[in-house]
Amino acid sequence: MTISTACPLLGFAAWSGTGKTTLLTQLIPLLKAKGLAIGMIKHAHHQFDIDKPGKDSYELRKAGAEQMLIVSKNRWALMVETPGLYDDPPLDEMVAQLDQDKLDLILVEGFKHAAFAKIELHRPIIGKPLLYPADPSIIAIASDTVDRINTDLPLLDINNPASIAEFILQFIDNFHHARDNVTAG
């Protein structure tokens, strides 16, 4: 299944402990400095709660509100209860929740088993195998040992966020070029 988006969608897939969040917190400011509006989807493998017991929004949600929208002058957040609805939420449904008309790029952390363009992060010290080539959606590999990986995919230095940001900018250009060719043809 292909995920249809109005803007480029790019994932970062890796085993736990590889540094996905660390790298993304370095990449996002670099991409924002290029003038990009970034949307982010983070997959959690466990129960999580962004609300705190005792807060009004938490109490209203726990009282039975299936959707809780909390707003202030600086931000808003929508919490939707989905007990038993998913084994794992479908990425395409989560992407559809974003206002893509206001974004230049959607980054995804996790969802390593979903079929969409991803950069694999790999650190041999973690002791886990590469996800590639078993995952044909991987378009590049970022590692601290690129000299030891045998592949035709682009190899990126995981410790050089600026070079990874440049790869992402090229990915965005390719997305727009492909989309323009489809609409022109």
N, C-alpha and C positions, 0 to 999 in steps of 0.2 A: 504494500500500500504506500503510495506517495503522499506526503504531507503537502498540501497546497498552501502557499503563503504569499502575501503581497510583498514581503521583503525577504532577504536571505535568512535562512535558518541554518545555524552551525552548532554542532554539539562538541563537547569535550568528554570523551569516554576514557575511563581508566578504572583500575582496581582501587579500592579504598586505600587511602594513605599515600597515593601517588602525588597529590598536590594540585588537584583540580581547582579548588577554591582559591588557593594561594596564587596560582597562575592567573585565574580570572580577575582577582582583585588587582593584579598588576596590569593586565591587558585592558580592562575597561577604561581606566583613565587615559591610556594611550589612544584608544579609539575615540573617546570623547574629545580629546584634544584635536582630533582630525575633523571634528564637527558632527560626529555620528550620534544619533539618538539610539540607545541600546535598550532592548527588552531582554529580560533574563528569566529563565525557568530553571528552577533547582529541584531535582528529584530527591526526596527523602525516603530512606528504606525503613523508616520506623515511624511510630506515632510521633507527632509533633504538635505543638500548640504555640501560637504566637501571642496568645492572650494570657492574662494572669488571673488566677483565682482571686475573687474579691472585687475585680474591676467590673463596672456595670456591663460592658459588652460581653465579658466572659459569663456573667450570671444570666444575661438574657439568652445567650446561645445555649447554655446548659439547661435553661428552662424550657427549651424546645424550639427556638428559632432555627430554621434550617439554613437560612442565609442571614448573615449579620454583616452589615455595612457600617463601618465606623469611620467618621470623617472629622477632619480638622482643617484649618486654613492651610496647612502645609502638606497634608497627604490624606489618602483614604485607603482603606483595606477592606476587601470583601472576603469573608470567611464562609465557606459553603460546607455543610456537613454532608458526608457521603458514606455513611456506615454501610458496609456490605455491598456497595455499588460496584466497586472494582477490586480485582486482585491487585492491579497496578493501573493507575489512571492512564488512559490513552493519550499519547503526546499530541495528536492532532486536536483533540478536544481541549487540551490545556493551551495550545497555541491559539486556538480560536477565542480564548478569553482575553487576549491582548489586543489593544487598539493599534493594529499594524499600520494604519495610515499615518501614525505619528512616530513610526520607528524606521530606522535605516537597517537594523540588524537585530535578529533574535539569537541570543546565545543560550545554549542548553547545557546544564551540568548534569550528567547522568543519562538515564534512558539508553544505556549502552546496548540494549537488545532491540531498540527501535531502528527502523530502516530510514535513515536520513544522513546527510553529510556530517561527518565527525572527524575531529582530530583526535587521534589516540595519544594519550600521555603514557609513557612507559619508563619506569625506573627499575632496572634489574635487581637493585637492592631489596625491593619489596618481595621478590621471590615468586612473582606471578608471571605467567606466559603472556605474550602479545595477544591482543584480541584479533589483530590482523594476522593472517589472511582469512580467518573464519568469518569476519564481518566485512562484506564487500562495500559497505557504506563508508568505511574509513578512507579519507582522501589524503591524509598525511599522518606522520608519526613524529611526535615531539618527545625527545628523550635526552638523558644526560650521557648516553653512550651511542650516539648516532653512527659512529664509526664501526660499531659491531652489529648493526642491523642490516640484513640483506633484503632489500626490497626495491622496486621501481617507484614506489611512492616518494613524494617529497619528504625529506628528513629535516626536522627543525630542532634547534637547540632549546630544550625546555628551560634553560637558564638564561635565555635571551628573549624576553618578552617583546622587545622592539621588532625583532625579525619575525616573530609569530604574528604580530600586529600587521606587518607588511604583507604576510601571506593572507591574512584575513581581508585586507583591503583589496587584494587581487581576487579573492573569492567573491567579494561583493561586486567588483567590476564584471567578473565572469557571469554572475547571476543576472545582472542588468543587460549584458550583451545577449545572453541566451534568451531572455524574456523579450527583448526588443526584436530579435530575429524571429521569434514565434509570432509576435503581433504584426510584424511587417510582412510575413509570408502568408 
